[in-house]
Amino acid sequence: MDNLSPAEQKIVNFIYEKPEIVVLILNHHNYNISMDTATLSQINELVFKAIYIDNNIDFAKDFDSAIANDGHLGFV
């Protein structure tokens, strides 16, 4: 992913650092993906789909909260 904005780079970095947390958030918002078989590319694709294509505000809020709280989620 070339030429990412600072916000997009922050998203990609969090996915790389804490993919298991991201998968939990995705599944919580009905984006079915298994941590056992997921690749970072698949996780990236679903996250950007949820945010930019689906405009899933609830997902974005939970994802932003996870980043702000270093991966500590209130709903897990």
mmCIF file of the N, C-alpha and C atoms, coordinates in Angstrom:
data_MODEL
# 
_entry.id   MODEL 
# 
loop_
_atom_site.group_PDB 
_atom_site.id 
_atom_site.type_symbol 
_atom_site.label_atom_id 
_atom_site.label_alt_id 
_atom_site.label_comp_id 
_atom_site.label_asym_id 
_atom_site.label_entity_id 
_atom_site.label_seq_id 
_atom_site.pdbx_PDB_ins_code 
_atom_site.Cartn_x 
_atom_site.Cartn_y 
_atom_site.Cartn_z 
_atom_site.occupancy 
_atom_site.B_iso_or_equiv 
_atom_site.pdbx_formal_charge 
_atom_site.auth_seq_id 
_atom_site.auth_comp_id 
_atom_site.auth_asym_id 
_atom_site.auth_atom_id 
_atom_site.pdbx_PDB_model_num 
ATOM 1   N N  . MET A 1 1  ? 0.852   -1.179  0.000  1.00 0.00 ? 1  MET A N  1 
ATOM 2   C CA . MET A 1 1  ? 0.000   0.000   0.000  1.00 0.00 ? 1  MET A CA 1 
ATOM 3   C C  . MET A 1 1  ? 0.895   1.238   0.000  1.00 0.00 ? 1  MET A C  1 
ATOM 4   N N  . ASP A 1 2  ? 0.984   1.834   -1.135 1.00 0.00 ? 2  ASP A N  1 
ATOM 5   C CA . ASP A 1 2  ? 1.818   3.016   -1.277 1.00 0.00 ? 2  ASP A CA 1 
ATOM 6   C C  . ASP A 1 2  ? 0.993   4.269   -1.042 1.00 0.00 ? 2  ASP A C  1 
ATOM 7   N N  . ASN A 1 3  ? 1.690   5.328   -0.669 1.00 0.00 ? 3  ASN A N  1 
ATOM 8   C CA . ASN A 1 3  ? 1.080   6.647   -0.518 1.00 0.00 ? 3  ASN A CA 1 
ATOM 9   C C  . ASN A 1 3  ? -0.115  6.655   0.432  1.00 0.00 ? 3  ASN A C  1 
ATOM 10  N N  . LEU A 1 4  ? 0.066   6.082   1.591  1.00 0.00 ? 4  LEU A N  1 
ATOM 11  C CA . LEU A 1 4  ? -1.008  6.083   2.585  1.00 0.00 ? 4  LEU A CA 1 
ATOM 12  C C  . LEU A 1 4  ? -1.004  7.391   3.349  1.00 0.00 ? 4  LEU A C  1 
ATOM 13  N N  . SER A 1 5  ? -2.192  7.837   3.709  1.00 0.00 ? 5  SER A N  1 
ATOM 14  C CA . SER A 1 5  ? -2.290  9.010   4.571  1.00 0.00 ? 5  SER A CA 1 
ATOM 15  C C  . SER A 1 5  ? -1.831  8.593   5.966  1.00 0.00 ? 5  SER A C  1 
ATOM 16  N N  . PRO A 1 6  ? -1.515  9.541   6.831  1.00 0.00 ? 6  PRO A N  1 
ATOM 17  C CA . PRO A 1 6  ? -1.114  9.187   8.203  1.00 0.00 ? 6  PRO A CA 1 
ATOM 18  C C  . PRO A 1 6  ? -2.183  8.347   8.921  1.00 0.00 ? 6  PRO A C  1 
ATOM 19  N N  . ALA A 1 7  ? -3.453  8.655   8.711  1.00 0.00 ? 7  ALA A N  1 
ATOM 20  C CA . ALA A 1 7  ? -4.527  7.882   9.360  1.00 0.00 ? 7  ALA A CA 1 
ATOM 21  C C  . ALA A 1 7  ? -4.555  6.452   8.822  1.00 0.00 ? 7  ALA A C  1 
ATOM 22  N N  . GLU A 1 8  ? -4.411  6.303   7.509  1.00 0.00 ? 8  GLU A N  1 
ATOM 23  C CA . GLU A 1 8  ? -4.393  4.967   6.914  1.00 0.00 ? 8  GLU A CA 1 
ATOM 24  C C  . GLU A 1 8  ? -3.177  4.172   7.381  1.00 0.00 ? 8  GLU A C  1 
ATOM 25  N N  . GLN A 1 9  ? -2.038  4.833   7.504  1.00 0.00 ? 9  GLN A N  1 
ATOM 26  C CA . GLN A 1 9  ? -0.836  4.155   7.980  1.00 0.00 ? 9  GLN A CA 1 
ATOM 27  C C  . GLN A 1 9  ? -1.024  3.682   9.417  1.00 0.00 ? 9  GLN A C  1 
ATOM 28  N N  . LYS A 1 10 ? -1.710  4.473   10.227 1.00 0.00 ? 10 LYS A N  1 
ATOM 29  C CA . LYS A 1 10 ? -1.991  4.093   11.610 1.00 0.00 ? 10 LYS A CA 1 
ATOM 30  C C  . LYS A 1 10 ? -2.874  2.842   11.646 1.00 0.00 ? 10 LYS A C  1 
ATOM 31  N N  . ILE A 1 11 ? -3.846  2.768   10.753 1.00 0.00 ? 11 ILE A N  1 
ATOM 32  C CA . ILE A 1 11 ? -4.720  1.601   10.650 1.00 0.00 ? 11 ILE A CA 1 
ATOM 33  C C  . ILE A 1 11 ? -3.902  0.368   10.271 1.00 0.00 ? 11 ILE A C  1 
ATOM 34  N N  . VAL A 1 12 ? -3.086  0.486   9.239  1.00 0.00 ? 12 VAL A N  1 
ATOM 35  C CA . VAL A 1 12 ? -2.269  -0.633  8.773  1.00 0.00 ? 12 VAL A CA 1 
ATOM 36  C C  . VAL A 1 12 ? -1.307  -1.091  9.870  1.00 0.00 ? 12 VAL A C  1 
ATOM 37  N N  . ASN A 1 13 ? -0.703  -0.152  10.570 1.00 0.00 ? 13 ASN A N  1 
ATOM 38  C CA . ASN A 1 13 ? 0.227   -0.508  11.647 1.00 0.00 ? 13 ASN A CA 1 
ATOM 39  C C  . ASN A 1 13 ? -0.480  -1.272  12.764 1.00 0.00 ? 13 ASN A C  1 
ATOM 40  N N  . PHE A 1 14 ? -1.686  -0.829  13.135 1.00 0.00 ? 14 PHE A N  1 
ATOM 41  C CA . PHE A 1 14 ? -2.435  -1.503  14.197 1.00 0.00 ? 14 PHE A CA 1 
ATOM 42  C C  . PHE A 1 14 ? -2.815  -2.916  13.757 1.00 0.00 ? 14 PHE A C  1 
ATOM 43  N N  . ILE A 1 15 ? -3.218  -3.074  12.513 1.00 0.00 ? 15 ILE A N  1 
ATOM 44  C CA . ILE A 1 15 ? -3.558  -4.406  11.997 1.00 0.00 ? 15 ILE A CA 1 
ATOM 45  C C  . ILE A 1 15 ? -2.329  -5.315  12.079 1.00 0.00 ? 15 ILE A C  1 
ATOM 46  N N  . TYR A 1 16 ? -1.183  -4.795  11.723 1.00 0.00 ? 16 TYR A N  1 
ATOM 47  C CA . TYR A 1 16 ? 0.054   -5.573  11.756 1.00 0.00 ? 16 TYR A CA 1 
ATOM 48  C C  . TYR A 1 16 ? 0.432   -5.949  13.191 1.00 0.00 ? 16 TYR A C  1 
ATOM 49  N N  . GLU A 1 17 ? 0.272   -5.009  14.117 1.00 0.00 ? 17 GLU A N  1 
ATOM 50  C CA . GLU A 1 17 ? 0.666   -5.235  15.503 1.00 0.00 ? 17 GLU A CA 1 
ATOM 51  C C  . GLU A 1 17 ? -0.323  -6.094  16.284 1.00 0.00 ? 17 GLU A C  1 
ATOM 52  N N  . LYS A 1 18 ? -1.610  -5.962  15.983 1.00 0.00 ? 18 LYS A N  1 
ATOM 53  C CA . LYS A 1 18 ? -2.634  -6.654  16.773 1.00 0.00 ? 18 LYS A CA 1 
ATOM 54  C C  . LYS A 1 18 ? -3.728  -7.265  15.891 1.00 0.00 ? 18 LYS A C  1 
ATOM 55  N N  . PRO A 1 19 ? -3.345  -8.174  15.003 1.00 0.00 ? 19 PRO A N  1 
ATOM 56  C CA . PRO A 1 19 ? -4.354  -8.743  14.094 1.00 0.00 ? 19 PRO A CA 1 
ATOM 57  C C  . PRO A 1 19 ? -5.470  -9.488  14.824 1.00 0.00 ? 19 PRO A C  1 
ATOM 58  N N  . GLU A 1 20 ? -5.149  -10.108 15.951 1.00 0.00 ? 20 GLU A N  1 
ATOM 59  C CA . GLU A 1 20 ? -6.173  -10.857 16.688 1.00 0.00 ? 20 GLU A CA 1 
ATOM 60  C C  . GLU A 1 20 ? -7.261  -9.938  17.231 1.00 0.00 ? 20 GLU A C  1 
ATOM 61  N N  . ILE A 1 21 ? -6.902  -8.740  17.632 1.00 0.00 ? 21 ILE A N  1 
ATOM 62  C CA . ILE A 1 21 ? -7.878  -7.758  18.112 1.00 0.00 ? 21 ILE A CA 1 
ATOM 63  C C  . ILE A 1 21 ? -8.746  -7.281  16.946 1.00 0.00 ? 21 ILE A C  1 
ATOM 64  N N  . VAL A 1 22 ? -8.118  -7.037  15.817 1.00 0.00 ? 22 VAL A N  1 
ATOM 65  C CA . VAL A 1 22 ? -8.841  -6.559  14.636 1.00 0.00 ? 22 VAL A CA 1 
ATOM 66  C C  . VAL A 1 22 ? -9.847  -7.611  14.163 1.00 0.00 ? 22 VAL A C  1 
ATOM 67  N N  . VAL A 1 23 ? -9.443  -8.878  14.186 1.00 0.00 ? 23 VAL A N  1 
ATOM 68  C CA . VAL A 1 23 ? -10.352 -9.955  13.790 1.00 0.00 ? 23 VAL A CA 1 
ATOM 69  C C  . VAL A 1 23 ? -11.549 -10.012 14.738 1.00 0.00 ? 23 VAL A C  1 
ATOM 70  N N  . LEU A 1 24 ? -11.314 -9.826  16.034 1.00 0.00 ? 24 LEU A N  1 
ATOM 71  C CA . LEU A 1 24 ? -12.419 -9.798  16.993 1.00 0.00 ? 24 LEU A CA 1 
ATOM 72  C C  . LEU A 1 24 ? -13.405 -8.673  16.674 1.00 0.00 ? 24 LEU A C  1 
ATOM 73  N N  . ILE A 1 25 ? -12.872 -7.508  16.355 1.00 0.00 ? 25 ILE A N  1 
ATOM 74  C CA . ILE A 1 25 ? -13.738 -6.371  16.026 1.00 0.00 ? 25 ILE A CA 1 
ATOM 75  C C  . ILE A 1 25 ? -14.501 -6.648  14.732 1.00 0.00 ? 25 ILE A C  1 
ATOM 76  N N  . LEU A 1 26 ? -13.811 -7.186  13.740 1.00 0.00 ? 26 LEU A N  1 
ATOM 77  C CA . LEU A 1 26 ? -14.475 -7.511  12.481 1.00 0.00 ? 26 LEU A CA 1 
ATOM 78  C C  . LEU A 1 26 ? -15.622 -8.499  12.711 1.00 0.00 ? 26 LEU A C  1 
ATOM 79  N N  . ASN A 1 27 ? -15.357 -9.559  13.449 1.00 0.00 ? 27 ASN A N  1 
ATOM 80  C CA . ASN A 1 27 ? -16.398 -10.552 13.714 1.00 0.00 ? 27 ASN A CA 1 
ATOM 81  C C  . ASN A 1 27 ? -17.549 -9.975  14.521 1.00 0.00 ? 27 ASN A C  1 
ATOM 82  N N  . HIS A 1 28 ? -17.234 -9.088  15.449 1.00 0.00 ? 28 HIS A N  1 
ATOM 83  C CA . HIS A 1 28 ? -18.272 -8.439  16.250 1.00 0.00 ? 28 HIS A CA 1 
ATOM 84  C C  . HIS A 1 28 ? -19.232 -7.635  15.368 1.00 0.00 ? 28 HIS A C  1 
ATOM 85  N N  . HIS A 1 29 ? -18.727 -7.154  14.253 1.00 0.00 ? 29 HIS A N  1 
ATOM 86  C CA . HIS A 1 29 ? -19.534 -6.340  13.340 1.00 0.00 ? 29 HIS A CA 1 
ATOM 87  C C  . HIS A 1 29 ? -19.943 -7.126  12.091 1.00 0.00 ? 29 HIS A C  1 
ATOM 88  N N  . ASN A 1 30 ? -19.991 -8.450  12.235 1.00 0.00 ? 30 ASN A N  1 
ATOM 89  C CA . ASN A 1 30 ? -20.500 -9.355  11.188 1.00 0.00 ? 30 ASN A CA 1 
ATOM 90  C C  . ASN A 1 30 ? -19.654 -9.416  9.923  1.00 0.00 ? 30 ASN A C  1 
ATOM 91  N N  . TYR A 1 31 ? -18.368 -9.175  10.052 1.00 0.00 ? 31 TYR A N  1 
ATOM 92  C CA . TYR A 1 31 ? -17.430 -9.422  8.956  1.00 0.00 ? 31 TYR A CA 1 
ATOM 93  C C  . TYR A 1 31 ? -16.732 -10.733 9.317  1.00 0.00 ? 31 TYR A C  1 
ATOM 94  N N  . ASN A 1 32 ? -17.210 -11.823 8.755  1.00 0.00 ? 32 ASN A N  1 
ATOM 95  C CA . ASN A 1 32 ? -16.755 -13.153 9.145  1.00 0.00 ? 32 ASN A CA 1 
ATOM 96  C C  . ASN A 1 32 ? -15.366 -13.448 8.612  1.00 0.00 ? 32 ASN A C  1 
ATOM 97  N N  . ILE A 1 33 ? -14.449 -13.640 9.554  1.00 0.00 ? 33 ILE A N  1 
ATOM 98  C CA . ILE A 1 33 ? -13.072 -13.977 9.225  1.00 0.00 ? 33 ILE A CA 1 
ATOM 99  C C  . ILE A 1 33 ? -12.522 -14.783 10.397 1.00 0.00 ? 33 ILE A C  1 
ATOM 100 N N  . SER A 1 34 ? -11.755 -15.802 10.091 1.00 0.00 ? 34 SER A N  1 
ATOM 101 C CA . SER A 1 34 ? -11.194 -16.665 11.131 1.00 0.00 ? 34 SER A CA 1 
ATOM 102 C C  . SER A 1 34 ? -9.739  -16.290 11.374 1.00 0.00 ? 34 SER A C  1 
ATOM 103 N N  . MET A 1 35 ? -9.384  -16.137 12.643 1.00 0.00 ? 35 MET A N  1 
ATOM 104 C CA . MET A 1 35 ? -8.004  -15.809 12.987 1.00 0.00 ? 35 MET A CA 1 
ATOM 105 C C  . MET A 1 35 ? -7.071  -16.938 12.572 1.00 0.00 ? 35 MET A C  1 
ATOM 106 N N  . ASP A 1 36 ? -7.576  -18.153 12.545 1.00 0.00 ? 36 ASP A N  1 
ATOM 107 C CA . ASP A 1 36 ? -6.742  -19.306 12.195 1.00 0.00 ? 36 ASP A CA 1 
ATOM 108 C C  . ASP A 1 36 ? -6.299  -19.292 10.738 1.00 0.00 ? 36 ASP A C  1 
ATOM 109 N N  . THR A 1 37 ? -7.122  -18.728 9.865  1.00 0.00 ? 37 THR A N  1 
ATOM 110 C CA . THR A 1 37 ? -6.796  -18.759 8.440  1.00 0.00 ? 37 THR A CA 1 
ATOM 111 C C  . THR A 1 37 ? -6.594  -17.376 7.820  1.00 0.00 ? 37 THR A C  1 
ATOM 112 N N  . ALA A 1 38 ? -6.848  -16.325 8.567  1.00 0.00 ? 38 ALA A N  1 
ATOM 113 C CA . ALA A 1 38 ? -6.765  -14.961 8.030  1.00 0.00 ? 38 ALA A CA 1 
ATOM 114 C C  . ALA A 1 38 ? -5.325  -14.572 7.715  1.00 0.00 ? 38 ALA A C  1 
ATOM 115 N N  . THR A 1 39 ? -5.179  -13.848 6.625  1.00 0.00 ? 39 THR A N  1 
ATOM 116 C CA . THR A 1 39 ? -3.884  -13.248 6.308  1.00 0.00 ? 39 THR A CA 1 
ATOM 117 C C  . THR A 1 39 ? -3.981  -11.753 6.601  1.00 0.00 ? 39 THR A C  1 
ATOM 118 N N  . LEU A 1 40 ? -2.847  -11.113 6.759  1.00 0.00 ? 40 LEU A N  1 
ATOM 119 C CA . LEU A 1 40 ? -2.864  -9.665  7.000  1.00 0.00 ? 40 LEU A CA 1 
ATOM 120 C C  . LEU A 1 40 ? -3.521  -8.941  5.831  1.00 0.00 ? 40 LEU A C  1 
ATOM 121 N N  . SER A 1 41 ? -3.317  -9.428  4.637  1.00 0.00 ? 41 SER A N  1 
ATOM 122 C CA . SER A 1 41 ? -3.929  -8.824  3.454  1.00 0.00 ? 41 SER A CA 1 
ATOM 123 C C  . SER A 1 41 ? -5.458  -8.906  3.527  1.00 0.00 ? 41 SER A C  1 
ATOM 124 N N  . GLN A 1 42 ? -5.981  -10.056 3.928  1.00 0.00 ? 42 GLN A N  1 
ATOM 125 C CA . GLN A 1 42 ? -7.431  -10.211 4.060  1.00 0.00 ? 42 GLN A CA 1 
ATOM 126 C C  . GLN A 1 42 ? -7.991  -9.299  5.153  1.00 0.00 ? 42 GLN A C  1 
ATOM 127 N N  . ILE A 1 43 ? -7.272  -9.212  6.265  1.00 0.00 ? 43 ILE A N  1 
ATOM 128 C CA . ILE A 1 43 ? -7.715  -8.350  7.365  1.00 0.00 ? 43 ILE A CA 1 
ATOM 129 C C  . ILE A 1 43 ? -7.719  -6.899  6.906  1.00 0.00 ? 43 ILE A C  1 
ATOM 130 N N  . ASN A 1 44 ? -6.634  -6.473  6.246  1.00 0.00 ? 44 ASN A N  1 
ATOM 131 C CA . ASN A 1 44 ? -6.567  -5.107  5.712  1.00 0.00 ? 44 ASN A CA 1 
ATOM 132 C C  . ASN A 1 44 ? -7.745  -4.825  4.793  1.00 0.00 ? 44 ASN A C  1 
ATOM 133 N N  . GLU A 1 45 ? -8.017  -5.753  3.886  1.00 0.00 ? 45 GLU A N  1 
ATOM 134 C CA . GLU A 1 45 ? -9.087  -5.574  2.917  1.00 0.00 ? 45 GLU A CA 1 
ATOM 135 C C  . GLU A 1 45 ? -10.441 -5.398  3.611  1.00 0.00 ? 45 GLU A C  1 
ATOM 136 N N  . LEU A 1 46 ? -10.723 -6.240  4.598  1.00 0.00 ? 46 LEU A N  1 
ATOM 137 C CA . LEU A 1 46 ? -12.009 -6.136  5.302  1.00 0.00 ? 46 LEU A CA 1 
ATOM 138 C C  . LEU A 1 46 ? -12.120 -4.852  6.116  1.00 0.00 ? 46 LEU A C  1 
ATOM 139 N N  . VAL A 1 47 ? -11.026 -4.447  6.746  1.00 0.00 ? 47 VAL A N  1 
ATOM 140 C CA . VAL A 1 47 ? -11.052 -3.214  7.546  1.00 0.00 ? 47 VAL A CA 1 
ATOM 141 C C  . VAL A 1 47 ? -11.320 -2.009  6.646  1.00 0.00 ? 47 VAL A C  1 
ATOM 142 N N  . PHE A 1 48 ? -10.609 -1.908  5.549  1.00 0.00 ? 48 PHE A N  1 
ATOM 143 C CA . PHE A 1 48 ? -10.807 -0.766  4.661  1.00 0.00 ? 48 PHE A CA 1 
ATOM 144 C C  . PHE A 1 48 ? -12.175 -0.812  3.982  1.00 0.00 ? 48 PHE A C  1 
ATOM 145 N N  . LYS A 1 49 ? -12.682 -2.028  3.727  1.00 0.00 ? 49 LYS A N  1 
ATOM 146 C CA . LYS A 1 49 ? -14.040 -2.168  3.193  1.00 0.00 ? 49 LYS A CA 1 
ATOM 147 C C  . LYS A 1 49 ? -15.051 -1.654  4.222  1.00 0.00 ? 49 LYS A C  1 
ATOM 148 N N  . ALA A 1 50 ? -14.892 -2.066  5.465  1.00 0.00 ? 50 ALA A N  1 
ATOM 149 C CA . ALA A 1 50 ? -15.823 -1.649  6.516  1.00 0.00 ? 50 ALA A CA 1 
ATOM 150 C C  . ALA A 1 50 ? -15.828 -0.128  6.676  1.00 0.00 ? 50 ALA A C  1 
ATOM 151 N N  . ILE A 1 51 ? -14.652 0.473   6.622  1.00 0.00 ? 51 ILE A N  1 
ATOM 152 C CA . ILE A 1 51 ? -14.544 1.916   6.858  1.00 0.00 ? 51 ILE A CA 1 
ATOM 153 C C  . ILE A 1 51 ? -14.927 2.732   5.626  1.00 0.00 ? 51 ILE A C  1 
ATOM 154 N N  . TYR A 1 52 ? -14.350 2.409   4.483  1.00 0.00 ? 52 TYR A N  1 
ATOM 155 C CA . TYR A 1 52 ? -14.505 3.263   3.305  1.00 0.00 ? 52 TYR A CA 1 
ATOM 156 C C  . TYR A 1 52 ? -15.649 2.876   2.381  1.00 0.00 ? 52 TYR A C  1 
ATOM 157 N N  . ILE A 1 53 ? -15.907 1.592   2.227  1.00 0.00 ? 53 ILE A N  1 
ATOM 158 C CA . ILE A 1 53 ? -16.967 1.179   1.301  1.00 0.00 ? 53 ILE A CA 1 
ATOM 159 C C  . ILE A 1 53 ? -18.307 1.075   2.019  1.00 0.00 ? 53 ILE A C  1 
ATOM 160 N N  . ASP A 1 54 ? -18.318 0.344   3.138  1.00 0.00 ? 54 ASP A N  1 
ATOM 161 C CA . ASP A 1 54 ? -19.567 0.154   3.878  1.00 0.00 ? 54 ASP A CA 1 
ATOM 162 C C  . ASP A 1 54 ? -19.913 1.348   4.762  1.00 0.00 ? 54 ASP A C  1 
ATOM 163 N N  . ASN A 1 55 ? -18.940 2.212   4.997  1.00 0.00 ? 55 ASN A N  1 
ATOM 164 C CA . ASN A 1 55 ? -19.134 3.369   5.870  1.00 0.00 ? 55 ASN A CA 1 
ATOM 165 C C  . ASN A 1 55 ? -19.750 2.944   7.210  1.00 0.00 ? 55 ASN A C  1 
ATOM 166 N N  . ASN A 1 56 ? -19.184 1.869   7.773  1.00 0.00 ? 56 ASN A N  1 
ATOM 167 C CA . ASN A 1 56 ? -19.679 1.285   9.011  1.00 0.00 ? 56 ASN A CA 1 
ATOM 168 C C  . ASN A 1 56 ? -19.164 2.110   10.198 1.00 0.00 ? 56 ASN A C  1 
ATOM 169 N N  . ILE A 1 57 ? -19.981 3.046   10.633 1.00 0.00 ? 57 ILE A N  1 
ATOM 170 C CA . ILE A 1 57 ? -19.599 3.977   11.698 1.00 0.00 ? 57 ILE A CA 1 
ATOM 171 C C  . ILE A 1 57 ? -19.332 3.245   13.008 1.00 0.00 ? 57 ILE A C  1 
ATOM 172 N N  . ASP A 1 58 ? -20.170 2.264   13.349 1.00 0.00 ? 58 ASP A N  1 
ATOM 173 C CA . ASP A 1 58 ? -19.972 1.529   14.600 1.00 0.00 ? 58 ASP A CA 1 
ATOM 174 C C  . ASP A 1 58 ? -18.654 0.763   14.593 1.00 0.00 ? 58 ASP A C  1 
ATOM 175 N N  . PHE A 1 59 ? -18.329 0.147   13.453 1.00 0.00 ? 59 PHE A N  1 
ATOM 176 C CA . PHE A 1 59 ? -17.041 -0.530  13.332 1.00 0.00 ? 59 PHE A CA 1 
ATOM 177 C C  . PHE A 1 59 ? -15.901 0.473   13.507 1.00 0.00 ? 59 PHE A C  1 
ATOM 178 N N  . ALA A 1 60 ? -16.005 1.594   12.811 1.00 0.00 ? 60 ALA A N  1 
ATOM 179 C CA . ALA A 1 60 ? -14.949 2.614   12.884 1.00 0.00 ? 60 ALA A CA 1 
ATOM 180 C C  . ALA A 1 60 ? -14.748 3.112   14.312 1.00 0.00 ? 60 ALA A C  1 
ATOM 181 N N  . LYS A 1 61 ? -15.845 3.303   15.039 1.00 0.00 ? 61 LYS A N  1 
ATOM 182 C CA . LYS A 1 61 ? -15.740 3.757   16.433 1.00 0.00 ? 61 LYS A CA 1 
ATOM 183 C C  . LYS A 1 61 ? -15.040 2.716   17.294 1.00 0.00 ? 61 LYS A C  1 
ATOM 184 N N  . ASP A 1 62 ? -15.423 1.450   17.145 1.00 0.00 ? 62 ASP A N  1 
ATOM 185 C CA . ASP A 1 62 ? -14.787 0.383   17.928 1.00 0.00 ? 62 ASP A CA 1 
ATOM 186 C C  . ASP A 1 62 ? -13.313 0.231   17.550 1.00 0.00 ? 62 ASP A C  1 
ATOM 187 N N  . PHE A 1 63 ? -13.027 0.326   16.257 1.00 0.00 ? 63 PHE A N  1 
ATOM 188 C CA . PHE A 1 63 ? -11.645 0.205   15.797 1.00 0.00 ? 63 PHE A CA 1 
ATOM 189 C C  . PHE A 1 63 ? -10.806 1.362   16.336 1.00 0.00 ? 63 PHE A C  1 
ATOM 190 N N  . ASP A 1 64 ? -11.340 2.568   16.261 1.00 0.00 ? 64 ASP A N  1 
ATOM 191 C CA . ASP A 1 64 ? -10.644 3.745   16.775 1.00 0.00 ? 64 ASP A CA 1 
ATOM 192 C C  . ASP A 1 64 ? -10.415 3.629   18.278 1.00 0.00 ? 64 ASP A C  1 
ATOM 193 N N  . SER A 1 65 ? -11.409 3.135   18.992 1.00 0.00 ? 65 SER A N  1 
ATOM 194 C CA . SER A 1 65 ? -11.275 2.947   20.438 1.00 0.00 ? 65 SER A CA 1 
ATOM 195 C C  . SER A 1 65 ? -10.185 1.931   20.756 1.00 0.00 ? 65 SER A C  1 
ATOM 196 N N  . ALA A 1 66 ? -10.117 0.852   19.983 1.00 0.00 ? 66 ALA A N  1 
ATOM 197 C CA . ALA A 1 66 ? -9.081  -0.156  20.194 1.00 0.00 ? 66 ALA A CA 1 
ATOM 198 C C  . ALA A 1 66 ? -7.693  0.432   19.971 1.00 0.00 ? 66 ALA A C  1 
ATOM 199 N N  . ILE A 1 67 ? -7.550  1.255   18.940 1.00 0.00 ? 67 ILE A N  1 
ATOM 200 C CA . ILE A 1 67 ? -6.260  1.902   18.686 1.00 0.00 ? 67 ILE A CA 1 
ATOM 201 C C  . ILE A 1 67 ? -5.917  2.839   19.846 1.00 0.00 ? 67 ILE A C  1 
ATOM 202 N N  . ALA A 1 68 ? -6.877  3.633   20.279 1.00 0.00 ? 68 ALA A N  1 
ATOM 203 C CA . ALA A 1 68 ? -6.636  4.600   21.352 1.00 0.00 ? 68 ALA A CA 1 
ATOM 204 C C  . ALA A 1 68 ? -6.303  3.919   22.672 1.00 0.00 ? 68 ALA A C  1 
ATOM 205 N N  . ASN A 1 69 ? -6.845  2.709   22.872 1.00 0.00 ? 69 ASN A N  1 
ATOM 206 C CA . ASN A 1 69 ? -6.633  1.983   24.130 1.00 0.00 ? 69 ASN A CA 1 
ATOM 207 C C  . ASN A 1 69 ? -5.621  0.859   23.978 1.00 0.00 ? 69 ASN A C  1 
ATOM 208 N N  . ASP A 1 70 ? -4.790  0.951   22.963 1.00 0.00 ? 70 ASP A N  1 
ATOM 209 C CA . ASP A 1 70 ? -3.722  -0.016  22.709 1.00 0.00 ? 70 ASP A CA 1 
ATOM 210 C C  . ASP A 1 70 ? -4.233  -1.462  22.670 1.00 0.00 ? 70 ASP A C  1 
ATOM 211 N N  . GLY A 1 71 ? -5.403  -1.640  22.067 1.00 0.00 ? 71 GLY A N  1 
ATOM 212 C CA . GLY A 1 71 ? -5.927  -2.976  21.871 1.00 0.00 ? 71 GLY A CA 1 
ATOM 213 C C  . GLY A 1 71 ? -6.796  -3.515  22.976 1.00 0.00 ? 71 GLY A C  1 
ATOM 214 N N  . HIS A 1 72 ? -7.022  -2.753  24.017 1.00 0.00 ? 72 HIS A N  1 
ATOM 215 C CA . HIS A 1 72 ? -7.901  -3.189  25.097 1.00 0.00 ? 72 HIS A CA 1 
ATOM 216 C C  . HIS A 1 72 ? -9.333  -2.818  24.743 1.00 0.00 ? 72 HIS A C  1 
ATOM 217 N N  . LEU A 1 73 ? -10.151 -3.853  24.558 1.00 0.00 ? 73 LEU A N  1 
ATOM 218 C CA . LEU A 1 73 ? -11.507 -3.642  24.104 1.00 0.00 ? 73 LEU A CA 1 
ATOM 219 C C  . LEU A 1 73 ? -12.495 -3.774  25.265 1.00 0.00 ? 73 LEU A C  1 
ATOM 220 N N  . GLY A 1 74 ? -13.486 -2.932  25.247 1.00 0.00 ? 74 GLY A N  1 
ATOM 221 C CA . GLY A 1 74 ? -14.485 -3.001  26.300 1.00 0.00 ? 74 GLY A CA 1 
ATOM 222 C C  . GLY A 1 74 ? -15.510 -4.096  26.088 1.00 0.00 ? 74 GLY A C  1 
ATOM 223 N N  . PHE A 1 75 ? -15.724 -4.530  24.850 1.00 0.00 ? 75 PHE A N  1 
ATOM 224 C CA . PHE A 1 75 ? -16.774 -5.505  24.590 1.00 0.00 ? 75 PHE A CA 1 
ATOM 225 C C  . PHE A 1 75 ? -16.277 -6.936  24.567 1.00 0.00 ? 75 PHE A C  1 
ATOM 226 N N  . VAL A 1 76 ? -14.984 -7.161  24.752 1.00 0.00 ? 76 VAL A N  1 
ATOM 227 C CA . VAL A 1 76 ? -14.440 -8.528  24.740 1.00 0.00 ? 76 VAL A CA 1 
ATOM 228 C C  . VAL A 1 76 ? -14.310 -9.009  26.163 1.00 0.00 ? 76 VAL A C  1 
# 
